[in-house]
């Protein structure tokens, strides 16, 4: 699937799929917090652990969003 089609599908799902929209919002929150943590010159052990955990959670959300996109892509091809 081309990038423009993927972007178009993301935009469509953001407006029509509440689950996808919530996953995207959570992904954005994780991204914002990760930016804060990465900017710290001397992160504590807890902050380093939080960074690792957030990266894993963010990746899991991205996988969930991708799965939803593939389901919708397949459903669109069936019609």
C-alpha positions as CSV (number, residue, x, y, z in Angstrom):
1,X,0.0,0.0,0.0
2,X,1.3,3.4,-0.9
3,X,2.1,6.0,1.7
4,X,-0.5,8.4,0.4
5,X,-3.2,5.6,0.6
6,X,-2.0,4.8,4.2
7,X,-2.2,8.5,5.2
8,X,-5.7,8.7,3.6
9,X,-6.8,5.6,5.5
10,X,-5.4,6.9,8.7
11,X,-7.4,10.2,8.3
12,X,-10.5,8.3,7.5
13,X,-10.1,6.0,10.5
14,X,-9.4,9.0,12.8
15,X,-12.9,10.3,11.9
16,X,-14.9,7.1,11.7
17,X,-13.3,4.6,14.2
18,X,-13.4,5.5,17.9
19,X,-11.0,2.7,18.8
20,X,-8.4,3.8,16.2
21,X,-8.8,7.4,17.3
22,X,-8.1,6.5,20.9
23,X,-5.1,4.4,20.0
24,X,-3.7,7.3,18.0
25,X,-4.3,9.8,20.9
26,X,-2.5,7.5,23.3
27,X,0.3,7.0,20.8
28,X,0.6,10.8,20.7
29,X,0.7,11.1,24.5
30,X,3.5,8.5,24.7
31,X,5.4,10.3,22.0
32,X,5.1,13.6,23.8
33,X,6.3,12.0,27.1
34,X,9.2,10.3,25.3
35,X,10.3,13.6,23.9
36,X,10.4,15.0,27.4
37,X,12.4,12.0,28.7
38,X,14.9,12.0,25.8
39,X,15.5,15.7,26.4
40,X,16.7,15.1,30.0
41,X,20.4,15.5,30.3
42,X,20.7,13.1,33.2
43,X,17.6,10.9,33.5
44,X,17.1,9.0,36.7
45,X,16.9,5.2,36.8
46,X,13.1,5.6,37.0
47,X,13.0,7.9,34.0
48,X,15.2,5.6,32.0
49,X,12.8,2.7,32.8
50,X,9.8,4.8,31.9
51,X,11.4,5.6,28.6
52,X,12.0,1.9,27.8
53,X,8.4,1.0,28.9
54,X,6.9,3.9,26.9
55,X,8.8,2.8,23.7
56,X,7.4,-0.7,24.1
57,X,3.8,0.5,24.7
58,X,4.1,3.0,21.8
59,X,5.2,0.2,19.5
60,X,2.3,-2.0,20.7
61,X,-0.1,0.7,19.9
62,X,1.4,1.3,16.5
63,X,1.0,-2.5,15.8
64,X,-2.7,-2.3,16.9
65,X,-3.3,0.7,14.7
66,X,-1.6,-1.1,11.7
67,X,-3.8,-4.1,12.3
68,X,-7.0,-2.0,12.2
69,X,-5.7,-0.4,9.0
70,X,-5.1,-3.7,7.4
71,X,-8.6,-4.9,8.4
72,X,-10.2,-1.8,6.8
73,X,-8.0,-2.1,3.8
74,X,-9.1,-5.7,3.3
75,X,-12.7,-4.8,3.9
76,X,-12.5,-2.1,1.3
77,X,-11.0,-4.5,-1.2
78,X,-13.9,-6.9,-0.7
79,X,-16.4,-4.3,-1.8
